[in-house]
Amino acid sequence: MEHLPIHLADEAAIGGPVQYRWMYPIERFLHTLKLYVRNKAQPEGCIAEGYIIDECLSFCTMYLSGDTESERIRLSRNADDPNNIVRLSRNANDPNNIVRPGLPLFVTKGRALEKGKKFMLTDEEKKRAHTHVLLNCPEIDSHLKEHVEIEKKEKRSTFCTRIREKINEGDVNIDPDICALAEGPNNEAKRYKRYAMNGCRFHVKSIDIGSTYQNSCIFVQAGSNCYATANDRQPRDDMLDYYGILTDIIELDYHNGRKVLLFERNWIDSRTYTRGLKKDEFGFILVNFNYLLPPSDTFIFATQAQQVFYVKDPIEPDWEVVVKAKPRDFFDMGIDFDPAPYAPQQLGHEAVNEEEVTIPRTDISGVNLD
């Protein structure tokens, strides 16, 4: 047994974290099967019948109405709230209370795990949050480009003023959601410390301090201009990985039920390789929290966040290994491929000679029935 620890490092590098390949799930399921035994003289039969009954009941519960909660159809622990959707009317009894169409930006997802606390945004916070929303909403790119061109020529008007001018000119094609974006958010916002999003639970850093869990570690992929060298004059667009710590959860109010949820975080400086982010010879990604990005743009949309956790490197204490977490009840079914195109079957309508068709079998003896 003394040589066993020598192989543990190689097994970890090949198989990854042990919790994805240990036998505890199998042992727990064996415990479930043993609970089916009612007659110790026939344990196999009890297990078989109990398993069949459980499968039949599970199949039947899938056809129950949505108001009936069962073990198989109830919401997951970290599932989004199905009732948390933006509607045209706040009155639940209103027959016209249907899901409000509009920009996907205002489609509320996730579920708050606590009651939000209202607070007043400072002018700087409001400007930073609103700027991030405008620059990351592809539905208004055409309006922003038009506004930038006019501003270069005339040095006047803000984006909000430009949208108002187009409305006064009789432009009826402007979506009400775009008007709400131009007006900006309300000065009063909500702050959360716990929120369920994308099948994961996210906590701010202050909640994770002193806890054995890590729910404040997040990861996001974002497009950025990549430079080969410091003198590179032709950058190319590429997707970069950003790792950080969640510090705040803010819900902006754009009036009339329009909500935008933002995550504020401290990002690792990954612009220079081996400065705040590197990859070792085994393919593991390591981050260093001593190098953070400047706090000019620290917001992301909550729907973009993915959860990770960090493990201290015992050799280099300043570095931590990144391990990506899988959402609860998430199953990766792979990529759907279209089936290979086959030539359609040609069914002819030629007349068939009935004398050539033999319906009864002649290779076995018949059975006489009384």
Contacts in CASP RR format, 6 or more apart in sequence:
PFRMAT RR
TARGET T0000
AUTHOR 0000-0000-0000
METHOD contacts of the structure
MODEL  1
MEHLPIHLADEAAIGGPVQYRWMYPIERFLHTLKLYVRNKAQPEGCIAEG
YIIDECLSFCTMYLSGDTESERIRLSRNADDPNNIVRLSRNANDPNNIVR
PGLPLFVTKGRALEKGKKFMLTDEEKKRAHTHVLLNCPEIDSHLKEHVEI
EKKEKRSTFCTRIREKINEGDVNIDPDICALAEGPNNEAKRYKRYAMNGC
RFHVKSIDIGSTYQNSCIFVQAGSNCYATANDRQPRDDMLDYYGILTDII
ELDYHNGRKVLLFERNWIDSRTYTRGLKKDEFGFILVNFNYLLPPSDTFI
FATQAQQVFYVKDPIEPDWEVVVKAKPRDFFDMGIDFDPAPYAPQQLGHE
AVNEEEVTIPRTDISGVNLD
12 18 0 8 1.000
13 282 0 8 1.000
15 21 0 8 1.000
17 323 0 8 1.000
33 47 0 8 1.000
33 51 0 8 1.000
34 47 0 8 1.000
36 46 0 8 1.000
36 47 0 8 1.000
36 49 0 8 1.000
36 50 0 8 1.000
36 51 0 8 1.000
37 43 0 8 1.000
37 46 0 8 1.000
37 47 0 8 1.000
38 46 0 8 1.000
39 46 0 8 1.000
58 71 0 8 1.000
58 72 0 8 1.000
61 68 0 8 1.000
61 70 0 8 1.000
61 71 0 8 1.000
61 72 0 8 1.000
61 73 0 8 1.000
62 72 0 8 1.000
62 73 0 8 1.000
64 70 0 8 1.000
64 73 0 8 1.000
66 73 0 8 1.000
75 82 0 8 1.000
76 199 0 8 1.000
76 328 0 8 1.000
76 329 0 8 1.000
77 328 0 8 1.000
78 196 0 8 1.000
78 199 0 8 1.000
78 200 0 8 1.000
78 201 0 8 1.000
78 327 0 8 1.000
78 328 0 8 1.000
78 329 0 8 1.000
79 111 0 8 1.000
79 196 0 8 1.000
79 199 0 8 1.000
79 329 0 8 1.000
80 109 0 8 1.000
80 110 0 8 1.000
80 111 0 8 1.000
80 196 0 8 1.000
80 197 0 8 1.000
80 199 0 8 1.000
81 110 0 8 1.000
81 111 0 8 1.000
84 108 0 8 1.000
84 109 0 8 1.000
84 110 0 8 1.000
84 111 0 8 1.000
85 99 0 8 1.000
85 107 0 8 1.000
85 108 0 8 1.000
86 99 0 8 1.000
86 100 0 8 1.000
86 106 0 8 1.000
86 107 0 8 1.000
86 108 0 8 1.000
86 257 0 8 1.000
86 258 0 8 1.000
86 259 0 8 1.000
87 97 0 8 1.000
87 98 0 8 1.000
87 99 0 8 1.000
87 100 0 8 1.000
88 96 0 8 1.000
88 97 0 8 1.000
88 98 0 8 1.000
88 99 0 8 1.000
88 100 0 8 1.000
89 96 0 8 1.000
89 97 0 8 1.000
90 257 0 8 1.000
91 97 0 8 1.000
100 106 0 8 1.000
102 175 0 8 1.000
102 177 0 8 1.000
103 137 0 8 1.000
103 139 0 8 1.000
103 175 0 8 1.000
103 177 0 8 1.000
103 178 0 8 1.000
103 181 0 8 1.000
104 139 0 8 1.000
105 133 0 8 1.000
105 137 0 8 1.000
105 139 0 8 1.000
105 177 0 8 1.000
105 181 0 8 1.000
105 260 0 8 1.000
105 301 0 8 1.000
106 177 0 8 1.000
106 254 0 8 1.000
106 257 0 8 1.000
106 258 0 8 1.000
106 259 0 8 1.000
106 260 0 8 1.000
108 259 0 8 1.000
108 261 0 8 1.000
109 197 0 8 1.000
109 261 0 8 1.000
109 302 0 8 1.000
109 303 0 8 1.000
110 195 0 8 1.000
110 196 0 8 1.000
110 197 0 8 1.000
110 198 0 8 1.000
110 261 0 8 1.000
110 302 0 8 1.000
111 195 0 8 1.000
111 196 0 8 1.000
111 197 0 8 1.000
112 192 0 8 1.000
112 194 0 8 1.000
112 195 0 8 1.000
112 196 0 8 1.000
113 192 0 8 1.000
113 194 0 8 1.000
113 195 0 8 1.000
113 196 0 8 1.000
113 201 0 8 1.000
114 192 0 8 1.000
114 193 0 8 1.000
114 194 0 8 1.000
116 190 0 8 1.000
116 191 0 8 1.000
116 192 0 8 1.000
116 251 0 8 1.000
117 190 0 8 1.000
117 191 0 8 1.000
117 192 0 8 1.000
118 188 0 8 1.000
118 189 0 8 1.000
118 190 0 8 1.000
118 191 0 8 1.000
119 188 0 8 1.000
119 189 0 8 1.000
119 190 0 8 1.000
119 191 0 8 1.000
120 187 0 8 1.000
120 188 0 8 1.000
120 189 0 8 1.000
121 129 0 8 1.000
121 185 0 8 1.000
121 187 0 8 1.000
121 188 0 8 1.000
121 189 0 8 1.000
126 185 0 8 1.000
126 187 0 8 1.000
128 296 0 8 1.000
128 297 0 8 1.000
128 299 0 8 1.000
129 185 0 8 1.000
129 250 0 8 1.000
129 252 0 8 1.000
129 262 0 8 1.000
129 299 0 8 1.000
130 184 0 8 1.000
130 185 0 8 1.000
130 252 0 8 1.000
132 262 0 8 1.000
132 297 0 8 1.000
132 299 0 8 1.000
132 300 0 8 1.000
133 181 0 8 1.000
133 185 0 8 1.000
133 252 0 8 1.000
133 260 0 8 1.000
133 262 0 8 1.000
134 140 0 8 1.000
134 144 0 8 1.000
134 159 0 8 1.000
134 181 0 8 1.000
135 144 0 8 1.000
136 301 0 8 1.000
137 181 0 8 1.000
139 175 0 8 1.000
139 178 0 8 1.000
140 178 0 8 1.000
140 181 0 8 1.000
143 159 0 8 1.000
143 162 0 8 1.000
143 163 0 8 1.000
143 178 0 8 1.000
144 159 0 8 1.000
146 162 0 8 1.000
147 157 0 8 1.000
147 159 0 8 1.000
147 162 0 8 1.000
150 156 0 8 1.000
150 157 0 8 1.000
150 162 0 8 1.000
151 157 0 8 1.000
157 165 0 8 1.000
159 182 0 8 1.000
160 182 0 8 1.000
160 183 0 8 1.000
160 184 0 8 1.000
162 182 0 8 1.000
163 174 0 8 1.000
163 178 0 8 1.000
163 179 0 8 1.000
163 182 0 8 1.000
164 182 0 8 1.000
166 174 0 8 1.000
167 174 0 8 1.000
167 179 0 8 1.000
177 258 0 8 1.000
180 254 0 8 1.000
180 255 0 8 1.000
180 256 0 8 1.000
180 258 0 8 1.000
181 254 0 8 1.000
183 254 0 8 1.000
183 255 0 8 1.000
184 254 0 8 1.000
185 252 0 8 1.000
185 253 0 8 1.000
185 254 0 8 1.000
185 260 0 8 1.000
186 252 0 8 1.000
186 253 0 8 1.000
186 254 0 8 1.000
186 255 0 8 1.000
188 253 0 8 1.000
189 250 0 8 1.000
189 251 0 8 1.000
189 252 0 8 1.000
189 253 0 8 1.000
190 250 0 8 1.000
190 251 0 8 1.000
190 253 0 8 1.000
191 248 0 8 1.000
191 249 0 8 1.000
191 250 0 8 1.000
191 251 0 8 1.000
192 249 0 8 1.000
192 250 0 8 1.000
192 251 0 8 1.000
193 203 0 8 1.000
193 204 0 8 1.000
193 206 0 8 1.000
193 207 0 8 1.000
193 249 0 8 1.000
194 201 0 8 1.000
194 202 0 8 1.000
194 203 0 8 1.000
194 204 0 8 1.000
194 207 0 8 1.000
195 201 0 8 1.000
195 202 0 8 1.000
195 249 0 8 1.000
195 261 0 8 1.000
195 302 0 8 1.000
196 202 0 8 1.000
197 261 0 8 1.000
197 302 0 8 1.000
197 303 0 8 1.000
197 305 0 8 1.000
198 303 0 8 1.000
198 305 0 8 1.000
198 306 0 8 1.000
198 307 0 8 1.000
198 327 0 8 1.000
199 327 0 8 1.000
199 328 0 8 1.000
199 329 0 8 1.000
199 330 0 8 1.000
200 215 0 8 1.000
200 305 0 8 1.000
200 306 0 8 1.000
200 307 0 8 1.000
200 325 0 8 1.000
200 327 0 8 1.000
200 328 0 8 1.000
201 215 0 8 1.000
202 215 0 8 1.000
202 216 0 8 1.000
202 218 0 8 1.000
202 246 0 8 1.000
202 249 0 8 1.000
202 263 0 8 1.000
202 302 0 8 1.000
202 305 0 8 1.000
202 307 0 8 1.000
203 215 0 8 1.000
203 216 0 8 1.000
203 246 0 8 1.000
204 216 0 8 1.000
204 246 0 8 1.000
204 247 0 8 1.000
204 248 0 8 1.000
204 249 0 8 1.000
205 216 0 8 1.000
205 245 0 8 1.000
205 246 0 8 1.000
205 247 0 8 1.000
207 215 0 8 1.000
207 216 0 8 1.000
208 214 0 8 1.000
208 215 0 8 1.000
208 216 0 8 1.000
214 309 0 8 1.000
214 310 0 8 1.000
215 307 0 8 1.000
216 245 0 8 1.000
216 246 0 8 1.000
216 247 0 8 1.000
217 243 0 8 1.000
217 244 0 8 1.000
217 245 0 8 1.000
217 246 0 8 1.000
217 307 0 8 1.000
217 308 0 8 1.000
217 309 0 8 1.000
217 310 0 8 1.000
218 243 0 8 1.000
218 244 0 8 1.000
218 245 0 8 1.000
218 246 0 8 1.000
218 263 0 8 1.000
218 265 0 8 1.000
218 305 0 8 1.000
218 306 0 8 1.000
218 307 0 8 1.000
218 308 0 8 1.000
219 241 0 8 1.000
219 242 0 8 1.000
219 243 0 8 1.000
219 244 0 8 1.000
219 305 0 8 1.000
219 306 0 8 1.000
219 307 0 8 1.000
219 308 0 8 1.000
219 322 0 8 1.000
219 324 0 8 1.000
220 241 0 8 1.000
220 242 0 8 1.000
220 300 0 8 1.000
220 304 0 8 1.000
220 305 0 8 1.000
220 306 0 8 1.000
221 239 0 8 1.000
221 240 0 8 1.000
221 241 0 8 1.000
221 242 0 8 1.000
222 239 0 8 1.000
222 240 0 8 1.000
222 242 0 8 1.000
222 300 0 8 1.000
222 304 0 8 1.000
223 237 0 8 1.000
223 238 0 8 1.000
223 239 0 8 1.000
223 240 0 8 1.000
224 237 0 8 1.000
224 238 0 8 1.000
224 239 0 8 1.000
224 240 0 8 1.000
225 235 0 8 1.000
225 236 0 8 1.000
225 237 0 8 1.000
226 235 0 8 1.000
226 236 0 8 1.000
226 237 0 8 1.000
226 238 0 8 1.000
226 240 0 8 1.000
227 235 0 8 1.000
240 270 0 8 1.000
241 270 0 8 1.000
241 277 0 8 1.000
241 285 0 8 1.000
242 267 0 8 1.000
242 268 0 8 1.000
242 270 0 8 1.000
243 267 0 8 1.000
243 268 0 8 1.000
243 270 0 8 1.000
243 277 0 8 1.000
243 285 0 8 1.000
243 287 0 8 1.000
243 308 0 8 1.000
243 322 0 8 1.000
244 265 0 8 1.000
244 266 0 8 1.000
244 267 0 8 1.000
244 268 0 8 1.000
244 287 0 8 1.000
245 265 0 8 1.000
245 266 0 8 1.000
245 289 0 8 1.000
246 263 0 8 1.000
246 264 0 8 1.000
246 265 0 8 1.000
246 305 0 8 1.000
247 264 0 8 1.000
247 265 0 8 1.000
247 266 0 8 1.000
247 298 0 8 1.000
248 263 0 8 1.000
248 264 0 8 1.000
249 261 0 8 1.000
249 262 0 8 1.000
249 263 0 8 1.000
249 264 0 8 1.000
249 302 0 8 1.000
250 261 0 8 1.000
250 262 0 8 1.000
250 264 0 8 1.000
251 259 0 8 1.000
251 260 0 8 1.000
251 261 0 8 1.000
251 262 0 8 1.000
252 259 0 8 1.000
252 260 0 8 1.000
252 261 0 8 1.000
252 262 0 8 1.000
253 259 0 8 1.000
254 260 0 8 1.000
260 301 0 8 1.000
261 301 0 8 1.000
261 302 0 8 1.000
261 303 0 8 1.000
262 299 0 8 1.000
262 300 0 8 1.000
262 301 0 8 1.000
262 302 0 8 1.000
263 299 0 8 1.000
263 300 0 8 1.000
263 301 0 8 1.000
263 302 0 8 1.000
263 305 0 8 1.000
264 298 0 8 1.000
264 299 0 8 1.000
265 298 0 8 1.000
265 300 0 8 1.000
266 289 0 8 1.000
266 292 0 8 1.000
266 293 0 8 1.000
266 298 0 8 1.000
267 292 0 8 1.000
267 293 0 8 1.000
267 298 0 8 1.000
268 276 0 8 1.000
268 277 0 8 1.000
268 287 0 8 1.000
268 288 0 8 1.000
268 289 0 8 1.000
268 291 0 8 1.000
268 292 0 8 1.000
268 293 0 8 1.000
269 275 0 8 1.000
269 276 0 8 1.000
269 277 0 8 1.000
269 291 0 8 1.000
269 292 0 8 1.000
269 293 0 8 1.000
270 276 0 8 1.000
270 277 0 8 1.000
271 293 0 8 1.000
275 288 0 8 1.000
275 291 0 8 1.000
276 287 0 8 1.000
276 288 0 8 1.000
276 290 0 8 1.000
276 291 0 8 1.000
277 285 0 8 1.000
277 286 0 8 1.000
277 287 0 8 1.000
277 288 0 8 1.000
278 285 0 8 1.000
278 286 0 8 1.000
278 319 0 8 1.000
279 285 0 8 1.000
279 286 0 8 1.000
280 286 0 8 1.000
284 321 0 8 1.000
284 322 0 8 1.000
285 321 0 8 1.000
285 322 0 8 1.000
286 313 0 8 1.000
286 316 0 8 1.000
286 319 0 8 1.000
286 320 0 8 1.000
286 321 0 8 1.000
286 322 0 8 1.000
287 310 0 8 1.000
287 319 0 8 1.000
287 320 0 8 1.000
287 322 0 8 1.000
288 318 0 8 1.000
288 319 0 8 1.000
288 320 0 8 1.000
289 320 0 8 1.000
290 318 0 8 1.000
306 324 0 8 1.000
307 324 0 8 1.000
307 325 0 8 1.000
307 327 0 8 1.000
308 322 0 8 1.000
308 323 0 8 1.000
308 324 0 8 1.000
308 325 0 8 1.000
309 323 0 8 1.000
309 325 0 8 1.000
310 320 0 8 1.000
310 321 0 8 1.000
310 322 0 8 1.000
310 323 0 8 1.000
311 320 0 8 1.000
311 321 0 8 1.000
311 323 0 8 1.000
312 320 0 8 1.000
312 321 0 8 1.000
313 319 0 8 1.000
313 320 0 8 1.000
313 321 0 8 1.000
END
